[in-house]
Amino acid sequence: MANETTDGPHHADDRATLIGEALAALPIAVEIRTAAGERVYANPAADAAPDPKRARATVARGGRAELVEAADFRLGLDAYRVSAAVDVDDERRLQDELFQRAYFDPLTKLPSRAFFEEAVARSLGGASGEARFAVAAIGFDQFDSVNEFYGRLAGDALLAEAARRVGASIDGDDVAARFGGDQFAIFIVRPGDDSATLGRVEQLLGRLRDPFYVDGVEILLSASAGVSLYPANDSAAPGLIAKAEAALTQAKRRYRGQARLYDPAIAQRALEHARLEQSLRLAIRDRSFACALQPKVDFRAGKIAGLEVLMRWRDENGEPRSPGDSIAFAVNLGLMNEMTQLLFEETLASLDAIDATFGPDLRLGFNIAAQQAGDTRFMRAFADRLAASGQARRFMIELTEEALLRASQFQLQVAPMLREIGAKISIDDFGVGYSSLSTLAEIEADEIKVDRSFITAIHERPRNQGLLRAIESVGEALNTPVMVEGIETKDELAYLRDHTGISVAQGYLFSKPVVIGRTSNLGGDPGAAHIDGRASAPSRVVELRGR
């Protein structure tokens, strides 16, 4: 202090002057206002930015932190120092808490994704030309089953133990983090060559395959990993992390339980998936689904015996599309239920056009995905809507063998509710799954549809001929009609006519799928014929009538 003294102004006016000068020198803004809000006093700090030359320090007092600011001033011949202390203990605690929330995962205590991204960016930003780094994204395979069977608390306990194992796998300047859910990441500062890097990550996956013990219960899981390399795959943190996650997605899909290096082809597949997802979501939003009908033909009687409803939609470019392999993709995205419901509503709305085109009261085969068949809630809502339509007796619900095998609740709950409302059940793509005779007996299907893989060039394939005879015998034993799909040539049809007792088939030889109804303007589909509600049935079917 410039001049510590108890001497100084003693008169009231002198003391007022001293206080005024002290307030003016105070490094903390001070102002006085009337009850009406009129300012009657303000020291310079109230109107000016803080002076960096002023003394500032944080001190501990009484177990708490205080921020002390001081400034010197003179009054006459005397020098003074004015200081002000502000309790910042609560503020500091709040800042620490906010920092922890922003940069550390509260469950596992590992750094968060935000911290990880900043750490990777700092390292890459200061890297020399010879530097090498790697990012590994790690995720459990089917972790949802843990929460489903053991509860979320058990899942959290497992993740906390997994985080400990992940944290124990890093060396030196490496960084481990939790990205959220069951996904972790490690930033490897000195990865070595590709083989050594994969080896390190594979070791971690091995630790994650070791049993987890939660409340005395042993839980076994596997994990997959995707690895990206700097600078080979990307030179920026966001891209390096994104490519590790893309490699993880690929590993989970095709190489479960393994670590895979990023493959540039992944980006193209990811782009295709993104475009497909956009198409599906736009189709749902715009309700641009149409039903395409493919006849089931009784080729011995020369008449249409039924129809199969197939899905078509218009993508973002206005092009009509058939689902192809995208059904499983739609299921994984959680879109299949909406798509099925929209197609069903379109089918109901098109019944008049269907009847005008193909004849009245033909039975309609309607496909349900395997995952949907095992979802009792969805199937109950679907059955209720079908019953409310008054058309349940016209619908044949087509299910693959996978649907029957994956969910025993179908036999116990879903099949009875469909039969109760008058709907029929068809086993689709028969022969490519793993159905047993006991499964067929339990389901009591109303139709067995033989997969086209058995029918293609059957006149030239003796083994397939024997298998078809066996399937036909099973149908006869169970009193269940057998039909075939995929008839594309006259030779295939001739074999069925001359060497089997099968009467019903479908395929391009008879008719391509026919798009009709309110959205029949889905032009340009190379796999579908296009007619309006008053047009005649496909010409090939007409030729067969009366034979």
Secondary structure as the mmCIF struct_conf table of DSSP 4:
data_model
#
loop_
_struct_conf.conf_type_id
_struct_conf.id
_struct_conf.beg_label_comp_id
_struct_conf.beg_label_asym_id
_struct_conf.beg_label_seq_id
_struct_conf.end_label_comp_id
_struct_conf.end_label_asym_id
_struct_conf.end_label_seq_id
BEND BEND1 THR A 6 THR A 6
BEND BEND2 GLY A 8 GLY A 8
BEND BEND3 HIS A 11 HIS A 11
HELX_RH_AL_P HELX_RH_AL_P1 ALA A 12 ALA A 25
BEND BEND4 PRO A 27 ILE A 28
STRN STRN1 GLU A 31 ARG A 33
TURN_TY1_P TURN_TY1_P1 ALA A 35 ALA A 36
BEND BEND5 GLY A 37 GLY A 37
STRN STRN2 ARG A 39 ALA A 42
HELX_RH_3T_P HELX_RH_3T_P1 PRO A 44 ALA A 46
TURN_TY1_P TURN_TY1_P2 ASP A 47 ASP A 47
BEND BEND6 ALA A 48 ALA A 48
HELX_LH_PP_P HELX_LH_PP_P1 ALA A 49 ASP A 51
TURN_TY1_P TURN_TY1_P3 PRO A 52 LYS A 53
BEND BEND7 ARG A 54 ARG A 54
STRN STRN3 ALA A 55 ARG A 61
TURN_TY1_P TURN_TY1_P4 GLY A 62 GLY A 63
STRN STRN4 ARG A 64 LEU A 75
TURN_TY1_P TURN_TY1_P5 GLY A 76 LEU A 77
STRN STRN5 ASP A 78 ASP A 87
HELX_RH_AL_P HELX_RH_AL_P2 ASP A 89 TYR A 103
STRN STRN6 PHE A 104 PHE A 104
TURN_TY1_P TURN_TY1_P6 PRO A 106 THR A 108
BEND BEND8 LEU A 110 LEU A 110
STRN STRN7 PRO A 111 PRO A 111
HELX_RH_AL_P HELX_RH_AL_P3 ARG A 113 GLY A 125
TURN_TY1_P TURN_TY1_P7 GLY A 126 GLY A 126
TURN_TY1_P TURN_TY1_P8 GLY A 129 GLU A 130
STRN STRN8 PHE A 133 PHE A 140
BEND BEND9 ASP A 141 GLN A 142
TURN_TY1_P TURN_TY1_P9 PHE A 143 PHE A 143
HELX_RH_AL_P HELX_RH_AL_P4 ASP A 144 TYR A 150
HELX_RH_AL_P HELX_RH_AL_P5 ARG A 152 ALA A 168
TURN_TY1_P TURN_TY1_P10 SER A 169 SER A 169
TURN_TY1_P TURN_TY1_P11 GLY A 172 ASP A 173
STRN STRN9 VAL A 175 GLY A 180
TURN_TY1_P TURN_TY1_P12 GLY A 181 ASP A 182
STRN STRN10 GLN A 183 ILE A 188
BEND BEND10 VAL A 189 ARG A 190
BEND BEND11 ASP A 193 ASP A 193
HELX_RH_AL_P HELX_RH_AL_P6 ASP A 194 ARG A 209
BEND BEND12 ASP A 210 ASP A 210
HELX_LH_PP_P HELX_LH_PP_P2 PRO A 211 PRO A 211
STRN STRN11 PHE A 212 VAL A 214
TURN_TY1_P TURN_TY1_P13 ASP A 215 GLY A 216
STRN STRN12 VAL A 217 ILE A 219
STRN STRN13 ALA A 223 TYR A 230
TURN_TY1_P TURN_TY1_P14 PRO A 231 ASN A 233
BEND BEND13 SER A 235 ALA A 236
HELX_RH_AL_P HELX_RH_AL_P7 ALA A 237 ARG A 254
BEND BEND14 TYR A 255 TYR A 255
TURN_TY1_P TURN_TY1_P15 ARG A 256 GLY A 257
BEND BEND15 GLN A 258 GLN A 258
STRN STRN14 ALA A 259 LEU A 261
HELX_RH_AL_P HELX_RH_AL_P8 PRO A 264 ASP A 286
TURN_TY1_P TURN_TY1_P16 ARG A 287 ARG A 287
STRN STRN15 PHE A 289 ASP A 298
TURN_TY1_P TURN_TY1_P17 PHE A 299 GLY A 302
STRN STRN16 LYS A 303 ARG A 314
TURN_TY1_P TURN_TY1_P18 GLU A 316 ASN A 317
BEND BEND16 GLY A 318 GLY A 318
STRN STRN17 PRO A 320 ARG A 321
TURN_TY1_P TURN_TY1_P19 GLY A 324 ASP A 325
HELX_RH_AL_P HELX_RH_AL_P9 SER A 326 LEU A 333
TURN_TY1_P TURN_TY1_P20 GLY A 334 GLY A 334
HELX_RH_AL_P HELX_RH_AL_P10 MET A 336 ALA A 349
TURN_TY1_P TURN_TY1_P21 SER A 350 SER A 350
HELX_RH_AL_P HELX_RH_AL_P11 LEU A 351 PHE A 358
TURN_TY1_P TURN_TY1_P22 PRO A 360 ASP A 361
STRN STRN18 ARG A 363 ASN A 367
HELX_RH_AL_P HELX_RH_AL_P12 ALA A 370 ALA A 373
TURN_TY1_P TURN_TY1_P23 GLY A 374 GLY A 374
HELX_RH_AL_P HELX_RH_AL_P13 THR A 376 SER A 389
TURN_TY1_P TURN_TY1_P24 GLY A 390 GLY A 390
HELX_RH_3T_P HELX_RH_3T_P2 ALA A 392 ARG A 394
STRN STRN19 PHE A 395 THR A 400
HELX_RH_AL_P HELX_RH_AL_P14 GLU A 401 ARG A 406
HELX_RH_AL_P HELX_RH_AL_P15 SER A 408 GLN A 409
HELX_RH_PI_P HELX_RH_PI_P1 PHE A 410 VAL A 414
HELX_RH_AL_P HELX_RH_AL_P16 ALA A 415 GLU A 420
TURN_TY1_P TURN_TY1_P25 ILE A 421 GLY A 422
STRN STRN20 LYS A 424 PHE A 430
TURN_TY1_P TURN_TY1_P26 GLY A 431 GLY A 431
BEND BEND17 VAL A 432 GLY A 433
HELX_RH_AL_P HELX_RH_AL_P17 LEU A 437 ILE A 443
TURN_TY1_P TURN_TY1_P27 GLU A 444 GLU A 444
BEND BEND18 ASP A 446 ASP A 446
STRN STRN21 GLU A 447 VAL A 450
HELX_RH_AL_P HELX_RH_AL_P18 ARG A 452 ILE A 455
TURN_TY1_P TURN_TY1_P28 THR A 456 ALA A 457
HELX_RH_3T_P HELX_RH_3T_P3 ILE A 458 GLU A 460
HELX_RH_AL_P HELX_RH_AL_P19 PRO A 462 LEU A 478
TURN_TY1_P TURN_TY1_P29 ASN A 479 ASN A 479
STRN STRN22 VAL A 482 GLU A 485
BEND BEND19 THR A 489 THR A 489
HELX_RH_AL_P HELX_RH_AL_P20 LYS A 490 HIS A 499
STRN STRN23 VAL A 504 GLN A 506
BEND BEND20 GLY A 507 GLY A 507
TURN_TY1_P TURN_TY1_P30 TYR A 508 PHE A 510
STRN STRN24 VAL A 514 VAL A 515
BEND BEND21 GLY A 517 GLY A 517
TURN_TY1_P TURN_TY1_P31 ARG A 518 ASN A 521
TURN_TY1_P TURN_TY1_P32 GLY A 523 GLY A 524
TURN_TY1_P TURN_TY1_P33 PRO A 526 GLY A 527
STRN STRN25 ALA A 529 HIS A 530
TURN_TY1_P TURN_TY1_P34 GLY A 533 ARG A 534
BEND BEND22 ALA A 535 ALA A 535
HELX_LH_PP_P HELX_LH_PP_P3 SER A 536 PRO A 538
HELX_RH_AL_P HELX_RH_AL_P21 SER A 539 LEU A 544
TURN_TY1_P TURN_TY1_P35 ARG A 545 GLY A 546
#
